[in-house]
Amino acid sequence: MTQLLYTATFFGLSNRHRAGLTAIHVLLLVALLEVGINRVAVPMLRPSDGAPPWWHTYLDYTGLFLFYFAGTLAVLLLSARCWQTIRALGSRRSFVAGVIVALTALLAAVPLIVDAPAALSLTLEVAFAASVIAIVISSFGGGGDVGIQVGLSIFAIPLLLHSVDVIGAKFVWPDNMLDGPGVVLAHAGVLALCLAAMTTPYCFAPRPFARAAMRLGPVVLAMALAGAGVLIARSEYPALARAVTLATGIELTPAQPDPRLAMYVLAAATLGWTLTSCAIAASSARRSVGVGLALIVLGGYAFKWSHHYLLPLFGMMLIADAVRRVREDEFAALPIASETPPIADLAWSSYLALVAHGLRRTLGEVHSLTTRGEGELSSSVIVGEAGGIPVRVRIERIEGSVLALDVVLGREIDEVRGATLTMWAIPPRALGVNPAGPPAAPIFRTGDPPFDERFKTRGSALAFHRLLDEGLRARAVATIDGWMSYWDNESLRYRVYPGRGAPLDHPIPLSDLALGRASATADRLVAVIELLVEIGARGVRPIANEAAPEPTELA
């Protein structure tokens, strides 16, 4: 029952950080209800003799519906995730993992439609083991989070031990032996599962770990789980043992307390702390890690039905997808490590005039305007058009200090909407990290070593190669900081925060402007905008004759 409690807490808390319900949230909720109703409530409340009451019959039908719903939805989501990975043409490891997991999902879906032949069981076990290995391998490399990579490998061990047990019972030793390799592997799998749960705070908890450990909510929940587990074990141990066996597939001896019961309680409390910490994390990637862990837990360790295989695989794919995003997300949430110097209004106005003049060789009908708002916030906007594509440059300042440079070609699209392609520069650690750009998936390498050392790229590899040829990639390496996102045919957006994840004086010479030096020129900023115009001309549809949307405020 502790499994139900901390998963319900995770689902409720994680919704505070999301704008709406998605299919993944529905799967998480359905899987939770399937465990509580179909696996636990229906068998435990069934009368030992006589016909079951009417309410139990309806409960049984509800559990059966949830059983098929969970399996079908898991197949659809896992297939869609695999197709997205394959279609993106990312790294070879990700491509192979997507193909293997897609085949496994198809095999696991067969029992949902027809009576599966006996030979399918062994084939599914082999495919499941291959999928687990492929997902773990695909998570390594590319500057991912080492803790999550290690944790994913640890969670793969009990899953692989189960597959080895099944394959060995088929070809090496009889599966009806009361003692032997099969029993040893089964016990080793349960032990590895508990140890994996106890390592989750060190591998999957939000970073910085010291800040996560000081949060009161996860600690209180973990202590409550441990206390409730001890109290129920002392008063209603047979019922607890049966409920745990039904829910998780981990068999507890009902006659007397299991000698490893204390370890199970500690593992449940530790896992509950990790799930709660991930649920209330500020990073969306870290919350995705928590969802993946919850799905692995809800899959259980029984491996009797389709969703017992599909839920852990989908959870592992969510974690592997987040492994390369979580560090940037969490670094971006840290306090700003540097501030830009204030610039006098006269020097700033002169600089904007230089920028507007320099852009006239690229843009038509260039106009500039500076507006002031509350709290000493001012916004300087330069607008023009290139080949029918509207171009808008906006620089936000507060008390004379530059906060951000924002360039939009085409329509201005809300950053919450997923982009076709997103690339962001990898800054030196001393400069921190740029706040995260619009989401895009999956991550891939371009095959251009200098570019891959300078940028991380996510989304469509086809769109990337359409937008940036070899010459534009070389210019981007030399001039682009911050992040750039592209929405197919609609918009290209570039943003940089000087002094935060980017050099202080590029592309705007802030130090020279703050000191009033005559050497401050607009060449750097003009060169960046000209590069963006060339890139945008390859993929943004001209909309010059349409009404341009009003610019929105920066976050």
N, C-alpha and C positions, 0 to 999 in steps of 0.2 A: 504493500500500500504506500510505502514511502516513495516508490516510483511515480505513482499517480500524484502525490502531493507536490513534489518538487517540480514535476513537469507542468502541472497546472499553474503553479506560481510563476514558472518561467514564461508560460504563454501569456498570462495576464500582465506581467511586468513589461514584456517586450513590446506589447501593443502601444505602450506610452510613447515609444520612439518612432512609430510608423504612422504614415498619413492615412492608411486604409488597410483593409483586409486583402491579402493576396492569396493565390492558390497554395503557396507554401504554408501560410498560416492555417488555411483550411485543412491541409494534409496533417499538420501538427495536431490540430484539434480533433480531427476524425481518428487519428491513430491513438490519441489519448483516450477518447471515448471507447474505441474498440478494445483497448486493454481493460478499461474499467468495467465495461458491460459484457462484452463477448467472452473475454478470457477469464474474468474473475467473478463478476456478479452472477452470470447465468449458471455456471457449474456449482458455485458455492451455495446458491439459494434454491437449487433444484431439490425437491423432496426426495428422501431416501426410499420411500415406498409410496405407491399410489400415483394417481394422475396429478400433474402439476396444476396449480391454480391458473385462472385466466390471465392474471397480471404477469405470471412467469412466462406464459406463452408469448405474450406481446413483447416482453423483454427479450425473449429468445429471438424473435423475428427482428427486433431492432438491432441486436448484436450481429445477426447474420447480414443485415443490410450494411452495417458499418464495416464488417469483415470484407465484403466485396467492394465497397466504396473505397476503403483504404488501399486495397490492392490495385484497383483500377486507376485511382488518382495517382498513386505512386508510379505506375507504369507510364502514364501520360507525362508526368513531370520529369521523370528520369529520361524518357525518350526525347523530350524537348530539349533538356539540358545537353544530352549527347549530340543531338543534331546541331545545336548551337556551337558546340565545341568543334565538331567535324567541319561545319561550314565556314568557321572562322579561319581555317588553314593556318593555325598557330604552330607551336613547336611540334616536332614529331612525336614526343612523348604524350602530349595532350591529345593529339589526333588518334594515336593507337589506343589510349585509354578510352576515348569517346567511342571508338568502334567496338572494343571488347565489352564495355558496360552496356552499350546498346543491344548487342547480341544476348547478353545475360538477361536484360530486361525482357526481351522477347521470349526467351525460354521460361522465365518466371511467370509470364503472362498466360502461358498455355493452360495451367490448371484453373485459371479463372474462366476459361471458355469451355473446355472439354475435359473429360477424364484423362489425365496424363498417363502415358505408358510408364512402366517401371523403369525403363532405360533412361527416361528423362531425369530421374532423380540424380543419378551419378553425373550425367552431363551438366546439370545445373550446378552441382557442387564444384566441378572442375572449372566451369565458367565463372562462378562466384569467386573462387580463389584467385583466378587470373585477373578478375576485375579489381579485387582488393590490392593486389600487387601493382597493377597498372596505375591505379589512382595514387598510391603512395609514391611511386617513381615519378609521376607527373608533377607532384607537389614540390619536388626538389629542384634547385637551380633557380636562376632568375632573381636572386636577391630576396627570396621569401623569408618569412619569419621562421627562425630556426626552432623556436619552442614548439610552434604548431607542427612543423615538419616532424620533429621527434615524437610529439604526442600522437600524430596520425600513425606513425610507424608502430608505436606501442599498442594502439587500439587494433591494429591489423593482426597482431599476434594471436589473440584468442579466436578471431574469426578464421584465421588460417589453420589453427589447431583443430577447430571443428571439421574443416574440410579434409584435413589429413586423416582424422579419425574415421570419417565416412569412407574415404578412398581406401584406407588401409583395411577396414573391415570387409571391403569388397574383394580385394586382391591379395591381402597378406595374412590376416588373421580372421577367425570366425567372429561374426558380430554378436554371437550369443554367449561369449565367454564371460563368466562371472568375475574373472580377474585376468589381467593381461594388459597388453599395450593399449587397447581401446579404453579401458577403465582409467589407466594412467593419463592418457591424453584428455579424457573428459574432465578429470580432476584438474589437470594442468590448465585447461582452457578456462575453467571457472576461476582458478587462482590468478591467472593472467588478466582476466576481466576485472577482478577486484583491484589488482595492483594498478591497472590502467586507470580505473576510476580515482584511485588515491593520488595519481600523478597529475590529474587534470589541473589543479591550481598552478602548478609550475609550468605547464605546457600551454594551457588554453586561457588562463585568466587574463583580464585586461592589464595593460601596461600603462604607466609604471606600476609594478606589482605592489609596492609599498602603499600607494594611494588606494588600490583596490582592496588591500587587506584591512585598511582602516574603515571601510564602509560598514555601518552597523547592520543594515538589512540582511545581507548574505550571512553574516556571522550568527545573527539571531535565528534565521531559518535553519542553518546547519545544526545549531544546538538543539532547536526544537525537534528536528528529525531524529537526531541521536537519542534525545530523551524519550520521544514517543516510541521509537523502536525498542528501547530497553523496557519501558513499561508494558507495551503490548506483548513482548516476548515473555515477560514474567507472569502475566495474567492469562493471556490467550495464545500460548505458543503454538498449539496444533493448528488453529485457524490461521495464524500468521504464516506458518510454514507452508500450508496449502496455498494461501493467497500468493505468496512469493513464487512458489513453483509454477502456478498457473500464469502469473503475469510475466515472469522473466525467463522461465525455463530452467532456472537454477534449482535443483532438487535439494530440499532440506529434509532431514529425517524428522517425521512427525511425532515419533514416539518420545523422544527426548531431545533437549536442546542440542543443536549442531555445534560441534567443538569450534567451528569457525564463525559462529554467529557474531562475535564481537568484531571480527574483520569485516563482515558484511555490513554491519551497522555503520562502522567507520567509513567504509567505501560509499555508502548511500549518503551520509552526511557530507562527505567531501565533495561528491559529485553535485549535491544540491547547492553547496556554496559556489561552485564554479558556474553552474547554470544560472544562478541568480545574479552573480557578478557580470556575466556576459549579457544578461537580459537588460541590465540597467546601464550598460556601457554607452558612452557617447559615440563610439565608432560603429558605423553600420556593418563594417566587415567583422568586427568582434561579435556583434549580435548574430550575424550569420553563422559564425563559428558555434555559438550557443545553440542555434536552431539545429545545426548538424549533429551536435552531441546529443540533443534531445531525441532526434530521430533514431540515432544509433541505439539509445537506451530503450526507446519504445519498440524497436525491432525485436528486442529480447535475445535469448540464447537458445530458443527451442528449435528453430529452423524446420518448421513443419509446413508452413504455408507460404504463399508467394510474397506477401508483404514482410515476412521475416527476413527475406533476402533483399527486397527492394528498399525498405526503409534505411537499413545500414548503408547500402551503396549510395543512396541519394544524400544521406547525411555526410558521408565521406567526400562526395563530390562538392557539396557546399563548403566544407572546410578547406578542401584543396583549392577551390576557387578564391577563397578569402585570404589564402596564405600570403599572396603577393600584394594585397591591398591594405592589410591591417596595420602595418608599420606606418605607412604614410598617413592613414586616417588618424592614428593615435598621436603621431608627432604634430599633426596639424591642430589637434585639440589642445596642445600645450600652450602656455602663455607665450606671447610674442617676445622673442629674445632681443630684438633690436628695434629702434625707432629711426624714422627719417628726420633730417634736420628741417626746421621751419624755413620757408622761403618768402621773402618780401613780395607784396602784391605787384610792385612795379617790375621786379625782375621776372616774376612769373608771367605777367602780361606780355613782356618782351619776348620771352621764350615761346609762348603760344603763337605769337605773330610769326616767329621764325619757322615753327612747325607747319603752320597753315601755308606759308609761302613755299616751303619745300614740298608739300604735298600737291601743289597745283600742277606739278609736272606729271603726276600720276592720276590724280582725281579731278573731276570736273565740278564746278559750282561749290567750291570749298567755303564753308562758313564756320565761324567759331563763336562760342558764347560761354560766359562764366556766370553761374547763378550761386546765390548764397542761401543756405537754409539755417535751421536751428542748430545750436551748439557749435558755432564756428565751423560748420561743415559747408564746403563749397564744392561745386561740380563744374569742371571745364569740359565742354563738349565741342568737338570738331566734326562736322558732317560733310559728306561729299558723295560722289558716285563714280564707279569705274565699270564701264561696259554695261551699264544698266543695273549694276549691283549696288545697292545703298551701302555706304561705309560710314560707321559712326565710331569715333574715338572719344572715350570719356576718361577723365582723370579725376579721382576723388581726393580731396584734401581736407584736413581738419586742423584748425589753428595754423595753417600754412604748411603743414607737413603732409607729404603725399602718402596716401594709403594704398591705392591700387590704380593700375592702368587696365582699362577694359576696351577691347576692340571687337566690333561686331560687323560682319559682312552678311548681307541678306536680312532675313527676319531675326528678330530678337526672341529667342526661345528660352523658356524657364529652365534653369539648370537642373531641376529635379527630374526632368524628362531624360530618359536614357539616350545617349548619343550613339551615332553610327561608329564614330572613332574618337578616341581621346588619347592624347599623348602629353606627358609632362616631363619636364627636365629633372634630372637627378642632381640636386645641389650638394655641395660639401656639407658635412654634418654641422659645421659651425654656423651655417646660415639657416638651420632649421629646415622645415618642409613647407612648401606652398599649401594653403588650404585646398582640400580635395576638389577636383573638377567634376563635371557631370559623369554619371556612371556609364560604363561600357564594358562589355565582356565578349570573349575572354581575353586574357593577356597573351601577347604573342611577340616573337622576335622577328625583326624585319630582314635579317640576313646581311645588313650593312653594319659591320663591327663598330666603326666610329659612331654611328647613329645609335646603336643599341647601348653603347657605353654612356651616351649622353642623355638618352630618353628611355622612358618606359611607355609602351603602347598597348592599348586595349581596344577591342572591338573588331571591325572588319578589316582583314588584311587586304582584301580586294580594293576597298575604298582608300586605304593608305597608299597603295601603289598607283592608284589613279591620280591621287592628289600630289604626291611627291616623287619626282624622278630623282636621278642621282645628283644633279646639280642643285635642286631645291633642298635635298636632304643635307648636302654639304653646307649650304647657306644657313639652314636651320640650326645645325650644330654650332655654327659660329655666332648666331645672333639671337636665338630664341631661349628665353627663360620662362618660368611659370608653366602654364598648361594651355593647350589648344584643343578644342573639340569641334567636331563636324557632324552636322545632321544632314543626311543625304538630300541633296538638291535644295535645301532650305537655308542653311546657315553655317557660318564658320565663326567661332568665337575664340578669342585669345585673352588671357588675363595673367597679370604678373603683379606680385606684391613686393616692391623694392625693399631690400633689407630683411625680408622674411622669405627664405627659400630662394632668394635671387640676389645678385650683387646690388649694392646700394646705388651705384651710378650707371646701371644699364637697365633699360635703354634711355633713361632720363638722367642727365648729369646733375644729380641733386646736390652733390658737394659743391660744385662750381656755382650753381644757382644760389645756394645758401650763403656763400661767401661773396656773391656779387661779382664773380670773375667774368671778364669779357670773353674768356675762352670757351664759355658754355655755348655749344652749338646744338642744333636739332638733327644732325646727321644720323645719329644712332637710332632715334625714334622713327625718323622718316624711313630709314632702311628697313626696320622691322615691319612697318606698315606696308611698304612696297612689297616685301616678301609675302605678307599675308594676302595682299591683293592678287599676286600671281598664283598663290595656292588656291584661293577662293575662286578664281576664274576657271579652274579645272573642275569644279564640282558644285558651285552655287548657281541656281537658276536666276537670271535677271528678273527683278521685280520693280524696275524703276517707275513703271506706270501705275503701280498700286500704291495705296496709302501706306506710308511707313508707320509702324506702331510707335507709341510713345515709349521712350526709354524708361526702364525700371531702376529702382535704387539697388545699389550693390548690397550684398549681405554684410 
